[in-house]
């Protein structure tokens, strides 16, 4: 039996705020307390606010350039530019995770410099304050190819098994050599979004009943979820890949057709 | 507060089995009963078994061809062929959802012919038997670009709000014109996988506490999650798109270079 709830009262978060204290106070106000095996899932937005990762709206393009490693795909639809990029954390998503919703007027929020480190620090503080072995996930909202809408995923994690390693199993397609690895961290982040929502000002959720997932703070973080571009069948958008191929093919075609042995062939 | 649990005792499912009866018996054995607002999340595998969507292993390639609308991307790595395809349901995933894990020896399982209809039939049966307004999701396990591991998603749904419509909100990137639409059905399927798991023979999970998501059986199903290929920035794999571009560019290049006005230019 899994229980998931979102303690209320964590509304405004400002630079320098102690997130561990905010979470523990919210639990105390509701007469609950963290137990070993609990997983605290925190919307990355309030971590960015607590860490002061804010910029003036006017510096948004500069921040976007700083956060972006490479543009994966872009499309301009009637002035509305969508840019899917890989950010410095290896996360592929829209606008490098720069957030202008529910931020102070005229400002944008950048993702934590190191979400896994932020998660570790929060988990360590919660464990020290309570003596309970709790896990922490930082969640963000991402769109995805092929399916409409968005789901929350884990961009930071500490003290939890990010993957359910099922070595030896066959995968959903029955290929015996491939290993099925459910991404528990992403499934936990998605579950937490069901109680947090986007409009209810409930930026923290607690999952109880997944003790088997919780472990030491030295477990791999959410960085381990990001797949290297060279291993990805969709490392570049369809239009971008077609354009690169067209340019290379065109060069090759003109070179061959106008090459010295052209007459000989024709 | 959300509660999620997986009733035990639903082990072997065979062609013709009454899934509604199996779910209700499992609940009864544990002294629980379905309540209005509950969402029953069923692993699509047992729906396929109940519907007799089985084929001899030897017909696997033929079944794959039947289920596949188009190949999105393919890669052969040391004899292990990965094929990402769009199936007849508009779902993009590996091997068209054909499943050879935990199936009868020498057989493979195909996805339900119409997962939304299967979900509607199960929801209608559960509502008729209990008098309670319950929702139903059929879940399957899918990999995704850019992130390792898999998560469970909804391939069928009935009696639930598939999306949380947040019109007017700005999205995670702060673009005011874009609408954030959390895919509740996928987040519920992911949450359910946390209690079902892949190895524990618990193919059914019940989510309690999401009453706001449950509604009439005429609500749109999971088919509404599939994005049309022409609207997708990743409708084709990077290598496939590059190859198409290269071929088109090569043809254009040779045509121009060896065209009649070639001498005039050079």
Interface residues (C-beta under 8 A of the other chain):
Chain A: X1 X2 X3 X4 X5 X73 X75 X80 X82 X84 X86 X91 X92 X93 X94 X95 X97 X98 X99 X100 X101 X103 X108 X140 X141 X142 X144 X145 X146 X147 X148 X149 X150 X151 X152 X153 X163 X164 X166 X169 X170 X171 X172 X173 X174 X175 X177 X178 X180 X181 X182 X183 X184 X186 X187 X188 X190 X191 X193 X194 X195 X197 X198 X199 X210 X224 X225 X226 X227 X232 X233 X234 X235 X236 X237 X238 X239 X240 X241 X242 X243 X244 X245 X246 X247 X248 X249 X250 X251 X252 X253 X254 X255 X256 X257 X258 X262 X266
Chain B: X1 X2 X3 X4 X5 X73 X75 X80 X82 X84 X86 X91 X92 X93 X94 X95 X97 X98 X99 X100 X101 X103 X108 X140 X141 X142 X144 X145 X146 X147 X148 X149 X150 X151 X152 X153 X162 X163 X164 X166 X169 X170 X171 X172 X173 X174 X175 X177 X178 X180 X181 X182 X183 X184 X186 X187 X188 X190 X191 X193 X194 X195 X197 X198 X199 X210 X224 X225 X226 X227 X232 X233 X234 X235 X236 X237 X238 X239 X240 X241 X242 X243 X244 X245 X246 X247 X248 X249 X250 X251 X252 X253 X254 X255 X256 X257 X258 X262 X266
